[in-house]
Structure formats: structure tokens, C-alpha cells
Amino acid sequence: MLTSLYIQNIVLIDRLSLVIGDGLTALTGETGAGKSILLDALALATGGRAERALLRHGASQAVVSASFEPSKNHPAWDILAQNGLIDDDEQEIILRRVMGEDGRARAFINDHPVSVALLRQTGESLIEVHGQHQGIGFLDSAAHRGLLDAYGGLENLGDEVAQKYHSMIEARDALQQNREAKERAMREADYLRHVVEELAQLAPQDNEEAALAETRAHLMAAEKISKDIEQVANLVQGDSTVTALTRAAAGLERASLQLSQDKAAPLKRLAAQIDSVLSEWHEAGALANSVAQDFLANPQELNHVEERLFALRAAARKFNVPCDQLAALLGRAKADLALVEEDAASMAALEKKLFQAEQDYDRAAQKLFRARQKSAAQLDKAVAKELAPLKLDKAKFVTEVKAEEGQRRASGCDTVQFLISTNPGAPLGPLKQIASGGELSRFVLAMKAALMSKEERTVIIFDEVDAGVSGAVADAVGERLAKLAKAAQVLVVTHSPQVAARGAVHWRISKSGSKKMVTKVEKLDQDERIEEIARMVAGAKVTPAAREAAKSLLGIVTPKKAKGARG
């Protein structure tokens, strides 16, 4: 239920905090006092459109917060759980909207920033508004099917039909795609055979172009490098140079033997240095030979690589695809060509699968259709019981469930529409076309009462649903609202004293102030209720008779004066 409502800087409301109880709450007040402002504020908190006109003049920010305590199995908890906005010990849902001077509004659920769409989805699961010219789903024939399914508990059957429908569509799409592919393949059969024949001989591989290009660049570089290395090898391995150094080193060694140790030392060091140079010289020659083998030019290999690379690029230009997609093109061409050459078994299997899916759907849809017809009859009886107390006993309500031959939809093979007739013998017609404003409100109330046991709604608001009715009819409306409030929290904005008197709680909305008008809301005690209802009965001037009438509506017994007593 809606437990509290906080409003700050909305139109004529400066700051207002309301604690709301269960049962039927009546909201009354003079025309223009601001009753609609409360509903506008509540709509803003539950995801309604944010308009700058709602911001109180001179204020920089408006805030509206609505607190709810739904039952444990309420759908709102599932919505929050799916969006990670719920704790195990959570018992309250607080919807809050903050709007700035620029008209932009931020949305919060339990102090978590959320999107307006999520706030609206949560709000719509918690609160429902009905007015004289609005019945939400009741006036929209597109929503009648969902209301009937909810009343009859047919959601599981509806889910089964939807699942069968999607399976049927998948089978139909698979068959259609296969047919289109085969027709395309047959038109292009000659071309496909040419593609397969040519590319099969070429046998392109993934990423082959890049690998060939790299190899080609290496081979072309190797041809020049190998010549430079060959020159180095010839120079290092030259006989004259090595022989001259070897002879020089031997001569120095012989000369050192003929000298004293001191004189021979420099010659020995020079001979050792020459030996070291000769050793490194021989190592350089060996390395030059080894490196030369690595970069040995192979004209045949280079020619082979270039021929392969040019062949791939030529095929890519011919078939207008990148080289790296030639292998994929070959695969697709083979698959399409296989469609042309395959037997009828594959196509027949897909056709059989579609036929079976259609049969499964038709059986499920017919089962749902029959269940809807049965639930429609039960709903008609339930609504009929509600019409008589609302002085619509001559009216007729019919839930039309009509099969549509050859139609297959996710929602079934039928249409559902609420039809009414307000006078005996008058033809049935859509609710919004037949009912007057006062009749419409009572039809909505009757249907809401019939559907109430099947729904999970935290609070229902009726905005002047008693407009256009008075006397016994207004009293019947009030009685039905009070009865409905035993199953759900109900708020009613009313100008009818009969309806206001039925409220378990009575709020009076008024406007005051000379320089700056302010809307205020007061919870009335018994004496204040008598005065307010008397005002609604008599108008501006409240008479003793009006007060007595108010007491009578409230069920307050006035003690009779004793005979002979002086008054």
C-alpha cells in the first residue's frame, strides 16, 4: 500500500507530508483547491512526465517522494530484483523524483539513481489511476486480452502459445532461407561451378598472401645480400695475405731465438699478436661461409613464390574479394552448389518441421481460445453482479472472444473486446463509444471490482469517478468503493457527499493566502467531517439541515430531545 507522500515546491504546495492509511481515503475540497495537484505530484513520483509548470513559482527545485509497502509476492519486487535494486531485508519501496528549474528531473528508487523508464515501470505496477474519461486498459481494446487472461489465470497458456509461435516462425524462416538460397544457387549454378573449379585448383589458404609477400621480400633482399657476403668471404680467405702474415710470424719467431731474452721479448709479442689476428681471420672466413649459405639466392624459389602470389591477387581481382577471403568464397560456393545438387530430402525435412510447428501452434492456440471463451463467460457474470448495485442493472456487459480464421499471432488466433449496451434492446458496442461519462466511471468501477481478486495492485486511485451521478447512484458508487477498499487501498477524489462519507479517512484540500496562495491538506476528525460533508450537501452556506444530512450519511445518530424539554 501507499504509506506516505512527500511533496515540496509543486505548483501551490510549499511543503506537504502525508501519512496514508489503508482502506478508502476520500479527498474533497472546493473546485480549484488543488486536488489534481496531489495526483500530478504522485504521477511525477511514479514516472510521469516532468513539466516545468509543476515547479512552484520562485523555487529552484521540486521534490516528490512516494513510499509503498507492497506484499511479498508483488510484481514490483521482481522488477527491482531484475535490476539489482533489492536487498533481502527490503520491505519498503520509495519512488522519488527531483526536478530542477530547467525541467529536467532525476529519478530514484530506494535512493538508487535509476532511469525514468524503470521508475515508470515500477510505478505502474504499484499504482493505478481511473478517472471520468480514462479507464486505462478498459478503454483500450488492445489491452482487453491481457485483462481477460489475468482474470482467468491463463498466463501459462498464453506463454505456451507465444513459445509455439516463435518456434513456428523459426521453422518458417529456416525453410524460407533454404528456398531462397537454393533458388539463388540454381540461378548462379554455372558461375558457382566456375568459381569452385578455378579456386579448387588454386586452393587458397587463410592469410596466405601476407606470408607469400613476406617470403618474396626476403628472397629479393637475399639476392643482393649474398653478393656482398661473397665479396667478404673472398677477401677474408685470400691466399696472399694469409701466406705473407704466416711467413712474417715465422721469421719473427726465428729471429727471437738468436737474441737475448730481453731483446727477443718484443719480437715474441708481435709474433703472438699476428697469430691472434690470423686466428680471428680464419674464424671470420668460416662465419662468412655460414652466413652466405643462409642468404644464398634461389631464383627458382623466388619465381615460384611470385607466381603463387600473383595468381592469388589475380583471382582476388577477378572475383572482387580480398585475397584473404578467397578461401571463404570457395567454401560458400561449394555450399551453394551443394544446395543445387542435393536431393529433395533436406527440403522435405524443413517442410515437415514447419508443418509440425504449425500444428503444435494451432493446438495450443485453440486450447487458449476455448479457455478464453470460458473465462469470458465467468467475467461477464462477475461484472453483471457489480452493475446492479451501481444502478446499471439494465445495462449489459459482454466479453467478445472472436476467432480469426487463418490468423496466427504470438497472442493467439483470436481477438478480445469488451462490449456494453446501456439500455435493453440496444446493440452492443465498444465501451468508450457507448458509455457516457457517468456510466463509463461506473462500468470501470464494476469491472475493477470483478478483476480485483485476480490482480496485485498496491493502490487504486479514482479521480472524480462519481462525476455525473448523484443521490442513490452516488451512494451506490460510494458503497462499492468502500467494498473494493477491503481488498485494496483506494483513494478517491470526489465532489459527492455520499462517496466522501464512505471513506475510512477523509482529507480536505483547501487553498489560502492573500499574497501567496498555498494548497494545504488536512486530515479531518468527526466534527470537521460533518462540516465538510455538510458543505458538499448545501454549498457555500451550511445549514442545520445540511449538518443533519451529513451526520446521516456518516451514520452518526443524533440523540432525540426528551418531550417537554426546552431548547
C-alpha angles and dihedrals in degrees: 000000000000104000103175144003125202120192128181127178098351111148104296096355113100099179126338133172119185129186108205125201132202127269123042118340117192121206116196138166145128118301108275094021091120108265091138090052090067091053092045090052092048090048090053091052091051097051104281123149115291112227126182089226088072092063112098113248111267095013122120097204140022125205130192123179127181122189122203135185105199124185117267094257095046114133090234090074090056090052091052093044092053089054097044094249102124137086125201092248095045113132102157133059116204118192114194135179127190118193127190133205091270091060094249113135132198121212129216136182114194087343092304114124109242139169120271088241092059091045090051093047091051093044093051090054091053105039137036127190127202126182140171092274101026130067099162105214094006093071095040110079089198088068097046093086092057092048092051092047090050091050093049095040090240098143093111092051089048091051090050092052091048090050092049089048093054091047089052092050091049091051091047092050092048091052093045093049091049092050093048092047091050093047090049091047092050091051090050098036096118092047091047091052089051091050093048094045095049099040093042089059091046092045096197118204131210113270090001096133094059092048093049093047091053092048091048092052090050093049093048091051092046092061092063096037093053091058092052092049091048090057090051091049093050091049095048093046096047111139099213096056095046093045093050093050092046091052091047092052091049091050092052090050092053093047092052090058091061095052134071119267094259094048093043095053097081091048092052092050091051091048090051091050091052090050089053092050090050091050093052089043090057091047091052089052092052092048091049090055091049094048091046089059091055093052096037105144116239110193092185093055091048091050091049093050093047093048091051093046094048091047092054092048092047090052090048091053091046095052094034097235133113115267091248090061097053092091091050090048089053090051093050093046091052091049093048091046089051088058090058093048100040121103125247094265095091094049091045091053091054092047090050091050091052092047091052091047090052091050091050091049094048092051092049093044092050090049090052091046092055091046090051091051090052093047090046091058090050092048091050090055092047093050091045089058090053095048097063096060088049091056092252095112092129092054124093129214122197130179104212115208108184125183116225111213114231094004118128118181136158088252094052139267098291144067126232124206136167111230130185141187117197098194133042111266093014116127121257117253143165114298096241093050100046107037124078120223094270094041092047092056092051093046089052090049092049093050092044090053091049093049097039096092090055097049135075105214124151099206135006121200123200112196109203091322087158093062113133095021132093143162116019093359092054089047089052090050090051092048091051093048090052091050091048089050090063088070099035141013108268129191118190128190104205147168092192117102090203091058095041091053090059093061120112086207126028125203122188118206117202140165125224143163136090105224099018119029117219130187115220133184122212130189106226127223121211097277092046090049090053090053094045094048090044088054089051090051099044105023125223096348112057113210130195088249090055090052091051089050090051091051090050091052090049091049093243112152115217112214112244118238115249117252112269093016115138119234 
